[in-house]
């Protein structure tokens, strides 16, 4: 294509990666990213016949005439068998910094963006201090092997898909020193675990589950009473008095799940405005769930009684307050694996 300053400006993004070659200068190419970012590259085979990509600079910061001049200089270096690879920065950018920039510029504007990035960082915690150019498919394969026992293929692919998107954003961003996405050719993990038969609790399992819940509550109350007596015997300041039908969130949360079929994320996002105690209905808001669809469910008498008692012992019951806040942070739960696994083991 015979490039001019005006037709380069006129090139529009089409949702895919575009490479436009300049007929006037051999090796000069314009990269147009899916988001519309435009970057000049010089692409040529070196003395070893290996294709070399050298980022020249972003358009329009670098005009067509300036990009052509830089391309001619690089072409001359190749003719003299010089290495045209860009000198590496003194300190390589680490993955943690890239994710911070990605979250600030992109993920912060997405639904559940902050939560998604929090989960990703926790999932790839061991990789955060690694330079980006060291995040290779082999590194991801090692991670997969370490996660294989406790992580489904679908979950693994979802987390690494988020990482791959962040790296691709870095490639498109001229201010990020990434020449190419190291995970472009990474194969997806098998997702055959999706074919497992869904398990429903039978009456005996439900009985054992509630028996374990009751035992848990009794043990926590006894432990709390013992601790209070220990403080009194030593004239320590007494613990804050806690009253209510439940010792904590777990029992009412499980009763809510069993009586509504709500997803974990919907339960964690549930607010008091979503419970109508007059009409005895529950609204699972689409924007707070995974499917994006709003569902209204009738409260069973058991659920209505449970949620009424839970509300009576909660301190924050304004419309936008969480129904099940984390007792440690007062904010949304990210998971309840520890308490749930202990409960199911007891059951």
N, C-alpha and C positions, 0 to 999 in steps of 0.2 A: 504494500500500500504506500502510495506517495504521501508521506505525512507532512502536514502543515500545522502551524500553531493553532489555527482555528479548528481543523478537523480533529486534532487531538483533544481539544477542549470539548468538542461535540460528542465524543464517544461516550455512550451511556452504559451503565452496568446492566447486565441481564440475569443476575443471580448466579452466574457461573464465572469461573476464571477465564479471562481472555488474554491472549498474547497477540500483539499486533507488531509485525515486522516493518521496518523502515526500508523502502526500496532504495533510498538515496545513500544509506550508510549500512554496509554489511555488518551484521552482528548486533545492531541496535534494535532492541525490542521494547515495547511498552506493555507492562503488565497492568491489567485492569481487574481489580478484585471484585468479588460479588457485592461488596458494599459501595463500590465506586472509587476506592482509592486507586491512584495511578502512580506507578513507579517505573523509572527507566532502568533497564538492564542491558548489559553487554553479554551476549551468548556466543561462544565460539569454541572450537576445538583447539586444545593447546598442543604443544610439541609432541605429547604422548597420545594424541588423538582422543583425549578425554574431553567431553563437553564441560566447559566451565561457565558457571553463572556468576556474574559480578554485578552487584547492585550499584548503580551509578547515583541515583537520588530520586526524590519524589517530584512529580509534576503537580502544580505549576511552579514550585520553588525553583526547579531546574527547567529552563526553557528547552524547546526542541533544538535550537542552535547550540546551546551549551551541552546538551546530552550528546549531540553529534560530535562535538569537539572531543568530549571525554571518550567516546567510542573509538574515534580515530587514534587517540593516544594509546588506548588499551590494545587496539589492533597492531600498532607499531611495536608494542612490548612483546606481543605473541610472536611477531615476525622475528624478533631478536631472541626468541626462546626464553623470555623472562616470565617469571611467575606473576600472574595478575590477580591472584587471590588477595582479597582485602586483608590487611594486617589485622590480626585479632586484637581486641581491646586488652589492656593490661589486666583487667579483672572481668571475667566472664559473668554475664548475667545469670543468676540462679533462678530456678523454677519458681521459688517463692515470690520473687520480685515480679516475674511475669504475671503470675496469678493475681497479685495485688493490683497491678495496672489493669489487667483484664476486668477484674471485678469493678474497679472504679469507673472505667470507661464504657463497659458493656453490661455486665451482669447486674449492676445496681439498678438498671432500668427494666429488668426482666422480672416476671412473676416468680417469686421464690428464689430470686437470684442469689441473695446473700446466704440463704439456707443451702442451696446447691453447692456454692463454693465452700461453705463450712464442711459439708459432707465430703467433698472432693479432697480437701486438705487433710481431713482425718484419714481418708482411705489411702492416700499416697504420702502419708507423713514421712516415710523413710526416704522419699525422693526430693523433698522440698529444698534441701541444701545442695543439690547437685546442679552443676552448670547445665544449661539447656541442651548444649550440643552433646552431652553425655546421656541424655534420655533417649536411648535407642530401643528398637524392638526387643533386643535381648534383655534389657533391663526390665521392660514391661513383662516379658515372659517369666522372669524370675519372680516378679511381683505376683503374677498369676498363680505360679506354683505355691507361693506362700499363702495365698488367699483361697486356694482351691477347696480346702476342706470346709471352710465356713462361708464361702461366697458363691452364689449362683452365677451361671454364665451370663444371664441377662443383666444382673446387677453389675458384674465386672465390665461388660460392654458399655453399659450406661455411664459408669464413672470414667472409663478411659475415653469414651466418646466426648465427654465434657472437656477432658484434658486435651484431646486432639483439636477441638474447636478453639480452645484458648491459644494453642500453639499456632494454629492457622491464622488467628487474628494477629499474632505477633509477626508472622511472615508478611501480612498485608500492611502492617503499620511501619512506615519508614523510620519511626523513632525507636524501633525495637531491633537490636542487632541479631536478627535471625534470618539466615539466607533461605532455609527450607525447613519444612515441617518434618522432623525425624520420624514421625509416626504415620506418614502418608501411606506406606505399604504394609502397615501392621494388620494382620488378619484378625477378624473377630473370633472370639472364643465360641465354642459350640454352646448352643442354648437348648440342648435336649432336656435339660432339667425342667423346662416349661411343660414337658409332656407328663410330668408326674400327676397322679390322680389327686384331686382335691380331697382333703380330709375333713369330715364333719364330726363333731363330738356327739357321741351317743349318750343316753341317759345316765349310764354308769360313770362315764368320763366326766360329765357335768357334775354329778354328785361328788366325785373325788376332787374336782376342781374347787367346788365351794367349801368342801371340808378342809382343804388345804388353805383356802382364804381365811376361814374362821380360825384355824390353828395359828396362822400368821398373825391375825389381829390379837388373839389372846396372848401370844408370846410377846408381841410388841408392847401391849398394855402392862404385862407383868414386868418386863424389862424397864419400862418407864417408871412404874411404881417403885421398883427396887432402887432405881437411880435417885428418885426423889427422897426416899428414906435415907439413902447414903449421904445426900446433901444435908438433910435435917440433922442427922447425928453429928455432923461436923460444923453445924451452924453456918453452912454456906448459903448463899442466896438461893432461894427455891426456884425451880424451873417454872416458866410460864405455864399456867394451867391450860390444859387442852381438854375440851369436852366435845362430844358429838357422837354420832352413830358409827363413825369410821375412824380408824387410826390415821389413815392417809388416803391418797388418791386411788390406790390400786383396785380395791374392791368395787367402788362405784364406777370406775373406768371399765372394768371387765364386764360388769352388769350392763353398762351402756352398750358395749360392743356386741354382747350376745343378743341384746334385744333390738338392735338396729341394723347390724351387719355393716356398720360404718367402717371405712378404711382407717388405718392407724393415723395417717396424716390429717384426716377430717376430724378425728377425735382430739388430736393435739391442737388443732386450730379452732375448736368449738368455743364459742363465746356465749355468754348468758342471753344475749338478744336472740340466739338461735333456738332457745327453749321457750315455748309458749305454754305456761302452766295453766292458763285458762282454757285454751282449746285442747290441751294435752297433746301437743304436736312438737316434733323436732324438725328443724330445717337444717339440712347439710348443704351449706352454700357452695356453689360451683367454683367460685374463685378461691375457696379455702381447701378444695379437694383436688384429687389427681385427674378426675374425668372432665372437670369443667362444667358439669351439669348439676343443677340444684335439685335436691330431692327432699320431699316432705314425708315424714314417717309419723304414724300415730304412736303415742306412748302406750305401752302396756301398763296395766295397773302396777305391776312389780317395778317397772322402770320409773313410773311417775312417783311412787313412794320413795324409791332410792334417790332420785334427783332432788326431791323435796327435802329429804333429810340432809343430803350433801350441801344443798344451798344454805340450809340453816346454820351449818357449822363453818361455812366459808366467810372470810373477812371481806373479800373484794367481789361484789356481785353487781357492779355497774354493767350496763348493757354491753360495753366493749371489753369487759374483763374476761380473761380465759376461764373456762369452766374447770379445766385441769391444769393449772400452772405448775411448773416445777417447784417443789418445796425448797430447793437450793437457790435457784436464781429468781424465782417469781415470774419467769418468762416461759416461752413455749418449750415443751419437751422436744428433744431430737430423737430419743429412743428411751425405752424402759427395759432394755434387754436384761440387765442384771436382776431386777426384781421379778420379771416375767420368767426367766429361766430358773430361778430359785423356786418359784411357785410351781411351775410345771414338773420340776424334779420331785418336789414334795408330793405332788398329786399322783 
